[in-house]
């Protein structure tokens, strides 16, 4: 029996729609590589496609117009991964003696939505979910998540885009927001990181693991001032972490209530407590030793938790903050940025 056939890695298949029309056959013969990267937080998912342009079609008849839609899915080893619909945002054309190429970059957040236009607006007295719902209504997004009922004090959108503003306030109060297709998700970081792992991988399931263990940015406490309405005076709230470190993180944003101060201090302490983080690349195809509900080929996405065994003191539960899928002449590679759950 031919051992090369036994160990042969399945070939990935790319399916593409351009403005809803199947262009897989036309694009496939020009495809150099394709990368899809998804993010847990506010950053838009990105689809990047590099095409051979020696025939000049993509700089003329097939020019990829900004604002047009690309819908992509990747099939591999019997599993289908849906990248969703992205809007063309940027084209880069390269001409040279080694050949002509075009790189198309498309974003999950449509360029047709004015979410990146800078604004000045007063949101004082609103809850976080109210602000998210306002933006959702303005831009046509459905808001997912029922958290964020905390009413904030003085909060001004200071010549920031809606995306930049949501990013800032979400991080301040311990939330993550993300825009995919027509949905704006607003959820607690703690809720995501405390969720159950959806699969377990061993060291053998990875082509490469790179982890960094540091205390450089860790703090034992976080301190913030808030206004006590009963005594009409400024008071200080201190959040204490789970480590034995003595450094204190001082937060200079004043809060309008004790509850707001607690949220800000706890979020700041957690944001500075990612002791172990790094990258992991899967070894494909995945051979699971146990029966799991979700295979990593489709389940290795930003926002999920999974267990890793066989790596000594580093083993445990990890949280994916972003992932990358790349198809090239070498086949399919899947990697992700991770942080170890505390």
Residue pairs with C-beta under 8 A, 6 or more apart in sequence:
9 284
9 285
9 331
10 76
10 77
10 78
10 285
11 331
12 74
12 75
12 76
12 327
12 331
12 332
13 74
13 75
13 76
14 24
14 27
14 28
14 31
14 34
14 72
14 73
14 74
14 327
15 22
15 24
15 72
15 73
15 74
15 75
16 22
16 23
16 24
16 27
16 70
16 71
16 72
17 23
17 69
17 70
17 71
17 72
18 27
18 68
18 69
18 70
19 68
19 69
20 69
20 71
26 62
27 49
27 51
30 51
30 52
30 53
30 55
30 57
30 58
31 49
31 50
31 51
31 52
31 327
32 50
32 51
32 52
32 101
32 328
33 49
33 50
33 326
33 327
33 328
33 329
34 47
34 48
34 49
34 50
34 72
34 326
34 327
34 328
35 46
35 47
35 48
35 324
35 325
35 326
35 327
36 45
36 46
36 47
36 48
36 72
36 74
36 83
36 324
36 325
37 45
37 46
37 48
37 322
37 323
37 324
37 325
38 45
38 301
38 302
38 322
38 323
39 45
39 178
39 302
39 321
39 322
40 176
40 178
40 192
40 302
40 303
40 320
40 321
40 322
41 167
41 170
41 176
41 177
41 178
41 321
42 163
42 166
42 167
42 170
42 176
42 177
42 178
42 179
43 322
44 107
44 108
44 109
44 179
45 83
45 84
45 86
45 107
45 108
45 180
46 86
46 105
46 106
46 107
46 108
47 70
47 72
47 83
47 86
47 105
47 106
47 107
47 108
48 103
48 104
48 105
48 106
49 70
49 103
49 104
49 106
50 101
50 102
50 103
50 104
51 58
51 101
51 102
51 103
51 104
52 99
52 100
52 101
53 59
53 93
53 100
53 101
53 102
54 99
54 100
56 100
58 64
58 93
58 102
59 93
59 100
59 102
64 88
64 91
64 102
64 104
65 88
66 88
66 89
66 90
66 91
66 111
67 87
67 88
67 110
67 111
67 112
68 87
68 88
69 85
69 86
69 87
69 88
69 106
70 85
70 86
70 87
70 88
70 104
70 106
71 83
71 84
71 85
71 86
72 83
72 84
72 86
73 80
73 81
73 82
73 83
74 80
74 81
74 83
74 325
74 327
74 332
75 81
76 284
76 285
76 297
76 332
77 284
77 285
77 286
77 297
79 295
79 297
79 298
80 298
81 297
81 298
81 325
83 325
84 108
84 180
84 181
85 108
85 181
86 106
86 107
86 108
87 106
87 107
87 108
87 109
87 110
87 111
87 112
88 104
88 105
88 106
88 111
89 105
89 106
89 107
89 111
90 104
90 105
91 102
91 103
91 104
91 105
92 102
92 103
92 105
93 100
93 101
93 102
94 100
94 101
94 102
94 103
108 179
108 180
108 181
109 115
109 163
109 179
113 139
113 140
114 139
114 162
115 135
115 139
115 161
115 162
115 163
115 179
116 161
116 162
116 163
117 161
117 162
118 159
118 160
118 161
119 157
119 159
119 160
119 161
119 162
119 165
120 156
120 157
120 158
120 159
121 156
121 157
122 155
122 156
122 157
123 131
123 152
123 155
123 156
123 157
124 152
124 153
124 154
124 155
124 156
125 151
125 152
125 153
126 134
126 151
126 152
126 155
127 148
127 149
127 150
127 151
127 152
128 147
128 148
128 149
128 150
128 152
128 169
128 170
128 173
128 175
128 186
129 143
129 145
129 146
129 147
129 148
129 149
129 186
131 166
131 169
132 143
132 145
132 148
132 166
132 177
132 184
132 186
133 143
135 141
135 162
135 166
135 184
136 142
136 143
136 184
138 162
139 162
140 182
141 179
141 182
141 183
141 184
142 182
142 183
142 184
143 183
143 184
143 185
143 186
144 183
144 184
144 185
144 186
144 187
145 185
145 186
145 187
147 175
147 186
147 187
147 188
147 191
148 173
148 175
148 186
150 173
150 259
150 260
150 263
151 257
151 260
152 169
152 173
152 256
152 260
153 227
153 254
153 255
153 256
153 257
153 260
154 256
155 169
157 165
160 168
163 179
166 177
167 177
169 175
170 176
170 177
170 186
171 267
171 271
172 253
172 264
172 267
172 268
173 260
173 263
173 264
173 267
174 188
174 189
174 190
174 263
174 266
174 267
174 270
175 186
175 187
175 188
175 189
175 267
176 185
176 186
176 187
176 188
176 189
176 192
176 303
177 184
177 185
177 186
177 187
178 184
178 185
178 303
179 185
189 267
189 270
190 270
192 303
192 305
192 319
193 305
193 319
193 341
193 342
194 341
195 304
195 305
196 305
197 305
197 306
197 307
197 317
198 292
198 293
198 294
198 299
198 304
198 305
198 306
199 288
199 292
199 293
199 294
199 295
199 296
199 299
199 306
199 307
200 290
200 292
200 306
200 307
200 308
200 309
201 282
201 286
201 296
201 306
201 307
201 308
201 309
202 289
202 308
202 309
202 310
203 209
203 308
203 309
203 310
203 311
204 283
204 310
205 282
205 283
205 286
205 287
205 288
205 296
206 280
206 281
206 282
206 283
207 281
207 282
207 283
207 284
207 333
208 279
208 280
208 281
208 335
209 278
209 279
209 280
209 281
209 308
209 311
210 278
210 279
210 280
211 276
211 277
211 278
211 314
211 338
211 340
212 276
212 277
212 278
213 275
213 276
213 314
214 275
215 245
215 275
217 272
217 274
218 241
218 243
218 245
218 247
218 272
218 273
218 275
219 241
219 245
219 247
219 248
219 249
219 269
219 272
219 273
220 240
220 241
220 243
220 244
220 245
220 246
220 247
220 248
221 238
221 239
221 240
221 241
221 247
221 248
221 249
221 269
222 238
222 239
222 241
222 248
222 249
222 250
222 251
222 265
222 266
222 268
222 269
222 272
223 236
223 237
223 238
223 239
223 248
223 249
223 250
223 251
223 265
224 236
224 237
224 250
224 251
224 253
224 254
224 255
224 261
224 264
224 265
224 268
225 234
225 235
225 236
225 237
225 254
225 255
225 261
226 234
226 235
226 236
226 237
226 254
226 255
226 256
226 257
226 258
226 260
226 261
227 233
227 234
227 235
227 254
227 255
227 256
227 257
228 234
228 235
228 258
229 257
234 254
235 258
237 258
237 261
237 262
237 265
238 248
238 265
239 262
239 265
239 266
239 268
239 269
241 269
241 273
242 342
243 273
249 268
249 269
249 272
251 264
251 265
251 268
253 264
255 261
255 264
270 342
273 342
274 339
274 340
275 340
275 342
276 314
276 339
276 340
277 337
277 338
277 339
277 340
278 337
278 338
279 335
279 336
279 337
279 338
280 308
280 318
280 335
280 336
280 338
281 333
281 334
281 335
282 296
282 297
282 300
282 333
282 334
282 335
284 297
284 331
284 332
284 333
284 334
285 297
286 295
286 296
286 297
288 295
296 306
296 334
297 334
299 306
300 306
300 320
300 323
300 334
300 336
301 320
301 323
302 320
302 321
302 322
302 323
302 336
303 320
304 319
304 320
305 317
305 318
305 319
305 320
305 341
306 317
306 318
306 320
307 315
307 316
307 317
307 318
308 314
308 315
308 316
308 318
309 315
314 340
316 340
316 341
317 340
317 341
318 338
318 339
318 340
318 341
319 338
319 339
319 340
319 341
320 336
320 337
320 338
321 336
321 337
321 338
321 339
322 336
322 337
323 334
323 335
323 336
323 337
324 333
324 334
324 335
324 336
325 332
325 333
325 334
326 332
326 333
